[in-house]
Amino acid sequence: MSTPDAPAGPDWLDTADRHSPWPQLSALVTGIGVSGYSAAAGLLGVGARVAVVDERDGDDERERATILETLGADVRLGPGSTDAIPGSFGSSRSGLPDVVVTSPGWRPDAPILAQAAAAGVPILGEVDLALRLRDPEHAAPWLTLTGTNGKTTTVGMLASILSAAGLRTAAVGNIGAPVVDAVLDPEPYDVLAVELSSFQLHWSRRLWPRAAAVLNVAPDHLDWHGTLDRYAADKGKIYEGCEIACVYNVADAATEELVRAADVVEGCRAVGFSAGIPAAGMLGVVDGVLADRAFVEQRRTSAAELCNVRDLPSAAPHNVANALAAAALARAHGVRPGAVRAGLTDFTLEPHRIQRVADVDGIPYVDDSKATNAHAALASLLSYDSVVWVAGGLAKGQDFDDLVHAVKDRLRAVVLLGRDRRLIFEALSRHAPEVPVVEVADGETEVMDRVVAHARHLARPGDTVLLAPGCASFDLFASYGARGDAFSAAARRLAGGAPHSS
C-alpha cells in the first residue's frame, strides 16, 4: 500500500463525489460488520487503497475478509488487530492513512480511533462516506430521521408513502441496506428514506438532507454517549445543512431546541407535528384525520386531509405521531396527499411492535419487545388503560422513576425478569408500592413460560398483558426479536397453541 506521492489529508475529501480522485486515497476501515464491509467494498470500488481491522474473527468476519482481500484490501482480524493503526500506509503522513472510516458503535475512545484523532487523521462514519460516493448526476436526495424511539416504524411508513407516489426508494441506514450500497446501486434511486442512529450521527459532519426529523429524545445509550446532553447533540446533527424542512415533535421540547441550534440552508422551515389540532405551519389531527397545515398554500386558513387515524396500522398515540412525522418528510419532498394516504394505509407494522399475539382467558397478550428503553415503554403503556406489565433486562444506564410515576395508575401488576429487574422493582417500591410485583429469576425452566404463567394469575378481565421491557434483551436473549418470539410462543402455549388473528 505504499504510495509516497499520495496527498496527506486530501483537501477534496469534504466536497468529494463519485468522480473525485479516490485512487489517491488510503483509507482504514474499522469494523468488518455489515456497514464496515460495505464501506470497504465501496472504497475499493472507486479505487482507494483500503485496510480493514476487527477484533472479531468468526466465520462471518472471515468470509467478508476473503472477499475484501480478493478485491485488494489488507484485512487484519482477531485480538490485537485494533490496538493501533496498521503500519501499512506509506504516505506523507508517515505511515498513517488519509482517512479512517469507522463503523457505528465504535466509541471515540477506542485506541485506534483515539490514535487517528490525535494524529489529525479525519474520521468519517459510513453514512458520511456514502454522501461523498454519490454520483453528482444522479444524487438522490435524502429524507433523514432519528429519535430515541419509533425510527424503524417511521422510516418504513416514509418508504411506503414514497413508493405509493411512484418513486424508486428504499429504507436504508440503521435499517435495511447500508447507505453506501444504496448510493452505489447501478440503478439510481429517486429519493432515499434514511434512518440514522445516535451512533451513526456521532461520527457525522454535515449530511445536507432534503428534510430531516427528530421524533423524540429520551435517555438511552447513556453508557455510550456519557450524558443526555451529548446524546441529544448527536441526534441534532441530523438537521445540519437541511434544505427544505426540519421536522420536530411539538410534544417534545428537546426536538424543537435541536432545530433552533441547527445550521441549515437559508429558507429551510421548522415544521412541527402534534397529536392535537395543528397550528399553521404544522401537521396534526383534526376530528380523527391527519391534517397538513404546513405544505399547503393557504395554511393559515385551510389544511390538506392526509389519512384517517382509524386506517393506520395502529391508532396508539405514538404510532399516530410516527405517521405524522413520515407524512411531514414526504410532503416536504412534494408528495401529494393521496400518496400519503395510500402509503400509510398500505403500511404494516413489523413484528414485536404492539403486536397482539394471543388471547388467554379473554385477555390479550401484546408483544412490544421493541420497547427497549423507558421512553418506548412509556409510550406503549399509555396505549392501554389497565396492564399487567412484563419488564426488565439490561437497563443501559437508565432509571425508571419517571416511567413508573407516569403509569402507576394503569398497572394491575408487574412481572419482572432480567439482570437489571431490581432497578424497576425499586422504582415501583418508591412510586407504586401497592402494585403487586413478581420477580422471575433465571433458571432451568424457560423463563417466558414462567413469566406468562404469573401474568395469567395476576390478570383480570379488561386487562392487557403487555411485554414492554424498557430494557435491552442481551442478558437473556439474542435480540429483542428473540425475546418477543419467546413471549409470543409462551402465550400461545398458554392459550392452547392457537395464535390470535385480527
N, C-alpha and C positions, 0 to 999 in steps of 0.2 A: 504494500500500500504506500510505497514511498514515492512521493511526487514533490520534490523540493520547490517547484515553482508555484504550487497551489497557494491561493491567497489566504492570508491569516484573517479569519473572521470576515467573510465576504461582505462588502458593503451593500451588495444587492439582495441579501437574504430577506430583509424586511419587506421588500416590494417584489419578491420573486414570483414567477409564474411558471407554467409548464415549459416555457421556452428559454428560461434563464440558463446560465452556463453550469448546470449541475455536474457535469464531468469534472469540474474543477474542485468539487466539494468533497471533503472527507467527513463522514458522519459516524457517530457512535450511537447505537440504539440500545437503551437499557430495558430489558424485558423481552421475552420471546413468546408472550401470550398472544391473544387474538390481535390486539391493536399494535403491539410491538412487531409482530410478524408482518402485519400489513404495512407498517411504516418502513420497515427494512426492505420489503419487496418493492414498494413504491419508489424508494430512493434508488434501488438497483435498476429499476426500470427506466429511470431518467439518466442513468449513467454515473451516479455518485459512487464513491468508494465507501464501503459500509463494514463496520464491525458491530457485532451483537453480543451482549453478555446477559447471563441469567444464572442465578444461584440454583435454580431448579434443573434437574437432569432426568426427567421422566420420559416415558415413551412419547408423549405429545411433543415435548420440547425437542427431543432428538429427531423426530420426524420433520418438524419445521426446520431444524438446523440443517438437516440433509438437503432440503430443497434450497435454502438460502445459500448454502455452501456451493451447490451446483450452479447457482446464479452469480457466484463470485464473492460472497460475503465471508468475512472472518468471524466465525462463531465460537464463543467460549462459554461452556456450561459448567455447572457444578460449584461446590463450595469454594469460596475464594475468588471466583471469577469477577465479582463485582466490588472487590475491595479497593481497586484502583483502576484508572484508565489504562487499557492495554497499551504497551509500548510499540504499537504497530503503525502509528501515524507519523509519517515523515513529512513535515511541512515547516514553514517559518515559525510555527508555534512550538517548535522543539519537541515534537512527538505528540502534540495534542490534536484532537480533531477540530475541525472548523465549527462543528455544531454537535450538540447532544440532543437526541430526540428521546424523551422518556415516556414510558407507559403510565397511564393514570394509576394512582395509588402509590407510586414511589414517593416516599417522603423526601422533602428538601434536605434533611439531614443524613440521607443515605450517603455513605462515604464517597462513592464515585460521583454523585451529583454535587456534593459539597466541594470536592476537588475541582470539578469543572467550573463551578461558580467562583471559587477563589482565584482560578486562573483566568477568569474573564471569558470563558467559552460560553456562547449563547446556548440556552436550554429551551427547547420547544416541546410542547406536547404534540401528540399525533394529530389533534384537531388543527392546531396552527400549521403543522406541516401540510395537511390537506389543503388549507387555504392557499398555500404557496405552490401547490401542484395543480391548481386548476388551469384549464385551458382558457385563456382570456377571450377566445372567440366563442366559447360555449360554457361560460361560467354560470352555472345555475345559482340563483340567489338562495340564501339560507334563511329559513324561518326557525329561530332557535328558542329553546325553552329549558328552564331548570326549575328547581324547587325542592324543598325537603320531601314532599310527598306529591303524588299524582302525576309525575313526569311521564311515565310509560303509558298510562291511560290517555293523557292529553296528547302526546305525540302520535299515538295511534288514531285518536279522533281527528287530529290535524291531517294525517296522511289520508285518512278515509275521505275527508272533505276535499282535499286537493285532487284525489283520484276521481271523485264524483264530478269535479269541474273539468275533467278530461285532460288533466296534466299528468305527465310522466313524473312520478315522485317516488320517494322511499323514506321510511323512518330509519334514521341512522344515528350513529354516535354511541351513546350509552346503551342503546338497544339496537338490534339488527346489525347490519354490516358496519365495519369501521368507516369513518368519513373518507379516509384515503381511498378505499376501494370504490366508494361512490363517485368521487371526483375523477378517478381514472377509468371509470366504466367506458368502454368503447362507444356505447350509445348514450349520448348526453341526456341528463335529466333536465326537466323544465324548472323544477324547484325541489329543494330538499327540506324535509322536516327533521330537525337536528335536536335530539335530546342530549343534554350535557350534565354530567355530574359535577359536584364540587371539586372532585379530584382533577377532572379534565380542565375545569375552569381555573384551578390554581395555577396551572402552567400556561394559561392563555395570555396573550398580549392584547390583541385587538382583532375581533372577528368580523367586523363590518356586516352584520346581518341586515337583511331587508326589514325584518321586525323581530322583536325578542320579548320574552315573557319570563318573569319570576312568579311562580304560582304561590309560594309561601316560604317563610323562613322560620324554622324552629330548631332547637338544639338537636344536633345529630353529628356523628363522626367527630365529636369534640376531642376524642383521644388522638385524632389525626391532625386536626386544624389547631388545636390548642385552646382557642376561645371562641365564643359565639360571634364576636365581632369579626374575627378573621374568617370564620366560616361564611358569614354574611357577605363580607367584602369579596370573597372568591365567587360567590353566587352573583354578585353585582357586576362582575366582569362581562357577563353575557350581554349587557347593554352597550358596551363600548363600541363606538362607531356606528350605532344603529341609524338606519336611514329613514324609515317611514313611521314606525310606532314602537314605543316602549310600553308594553302591556304590564299592568300591575294589578294586585288584588286589593280592592278597596277595604276589605276586612282585615288586611294585614299591613299595618302602617310601615313595617320594615321594608316591604317591597317598594312602596312609593318613595321612601327615603333613598333607596338604591337608584331609582330613576333620577331623582334630583341630583345625585352625586355623579351621574354618568356624563361622559364626554361624548356627545352624539353629533350627527350631521345636522347642520342648520336646517330648521323646518321639521325635524322629527318631533312627533307629538307624543305626549303621555296619555295613554288610554287605559282607564280603569275598568274592571269588571266586578259586578256585585250581584249577590243573590236577591237584592231588593230592586226597587224601581230605579232605573239608571238616570243619572243626571245627563245633561248634554255633554257629548264627548265620551260617553261610557257605554258599556253593554251591561244588561241586567235582565230582570224577569218582571214581566207585567201580566197579571192575570194568567199565570201558568204558561206564558210564552217567552222564549228567549228573544230579547229585543235589542237592536243595534241603534244607538243614538250617536255613534262615533263616525261611521263611514257612510253617512247619508248627507245629501246636500243641505237639507233643511233640518239639521239635527236639533235645533232649538225648539222646533215645533212638531217634529214627526220622528218616527222610528221605523226601521225595517224589521218585519217579523221573520225570525230565523227558524224556530223549531218549537214544538210543544214539549214541555218538560215530560209529559207522560210518554212521549215517543223515544226518550233517551233509554239506553240500556239499564240505567239505574237512576232513580229520582232522589237518591241520597244527596244531601246538600253539597258534599264535596265533589260528587260527580257532576252536579249541575255547574259548579264552579269550573271544573275541568273543561266542560263543554263550552262555556263562555270564553275561556282563555283560548281554546283551539279556534273558536269562531272568530275571535278578535285577530289572531295571527293570520288566518285565511282572508278575512276581509281587508286587512292591511295590504295583502298581496293582490287585491282586486277580485276575489272570488265572489260571485253573485249569491244572494240569499238562497236561491233554490238549490244550489250545490251544497251550501252549508247544511240545509235541511236534509238533503239526501245522504250526505256523508255521515251526519250524526245518527240518523235513523238506521242506517245500514251497519253501524259500528257495533261490534260485540266485545264485551269485556273479556280480558284474559283471565285464565283461572286464578284462584286464590285472591280475588278482589271482590269482597262481599258476594261470595258465591254460595247460594243455598244448596247444600249437598245432601241433606236428609231430613226427614221428619220422624221424630221419635215421640210416641205418645201424644201426637198432635203438636209438638213443639219443634220449630225449625232450628236446625243446626247450620250455622253460617261460617264459611271459611274465608277469613280475611287475613291469611297468613302474611300477605304482603305488607301489612301494617307493622313495620319493623322498628318503629320509634314511637315515642309518646304522642307526638303530634298526629301521626297517622291513626294511632289507636283512638285518640280523642274524636277525630272525625268519624270513625267507624262506630264508636259507642253512641255518639249523638244521633245516629240514624235510627236508634231503637229506644223504646220507652222503658222496657224492663229487660235486664240482661243477666244471664249467668256468664260471666266474663272469664275466658281462658287466656292466661297471660304468662309472660316470663320468657327467659332466655338469656342472651348476652346484652347487657344494658348499654354498652358503648359510652360510658361516662355520663349517662342521663340520670336525673332524678324524676320521681313520679308524683310529687306532692301536688303540683298544679293540676295534673291529669285527674288524680283521684278526687280532689276537691271539686272539680268541674262536673264529675259524673256520679258522685256518690249517691244521688237520689235515684239513679237509674239502675243501680246494682242490686239484683236479687241475692247474688252470691258470687264468689270468685274462686276459681281453681287455678293454682299456680304451679308452674313447672320450670325447670331450667336452672342454670347456675346462679343467676342473679335474682331469683324469685324473692329472696328476703328483702331486697330493696323495695319491691312493690308491697310486700307484706307489711313492712314498717310504715310506708305511706298510708296504707289502709288503716293501720292501727292508730295513726295520728288523726286522720280526717274522716274515716268511716268505720269506727270501732264496732258498730252494730251489725255490719255486713258479715255474714258467715264466710270464712275462708278455709279452703282445703289446700294443703301443700302436697304435691305428688313428687316423691323423691325418685331419683334414678334407681333402676332395679332391673331384675331379670325379665319381668313381665313387660310386654310392650307398653311404653309409657302412655301413649294416647288411648289405649283401651281403658286404662285406669282413670285417665282424665275424663273421658266421656261418661264413664260409669258414675263417677262422682257428680258430674254435671246433671246427669239424668235424675239422680237422687235429690238434687238441690232445686231443680227447675219446677215451675208451677205453670198452669195454663196462662197463656198470654205472654210468657217469657220467650226470649230468643237465647239460645246457647251460641255464643259468639267467640270464635278464635280471632282475637285481635291482639297479638302478643306484646306489642310495644317494644320488642327486643329483636335482635338478630337471632338466627337459628343455629349457628355453627357449633354450639356446645353439645347439642343432641342430634342434629340433623345436617345433612349435606348442604341444604339450601332451604329458603323459605318455601319453595315448591314441594320439597320432600316433606317438610313439616305439615303443610296443608294437605298433601296426599295422605299422610298418616292419620290426621284428624278426620278427613273425609271417609277413609276406609273404616276407621273405628266407629264412626257414627252410623255408617251403613250396615256394619255388622250388628250394631245395637238395634237398628231398625228392622233387621231381618234380611239384610243383603240387597234390598231393592233401593236403587238411587232415586232421589226426588226428581220429578220432572215438572217443569213450569212453563 
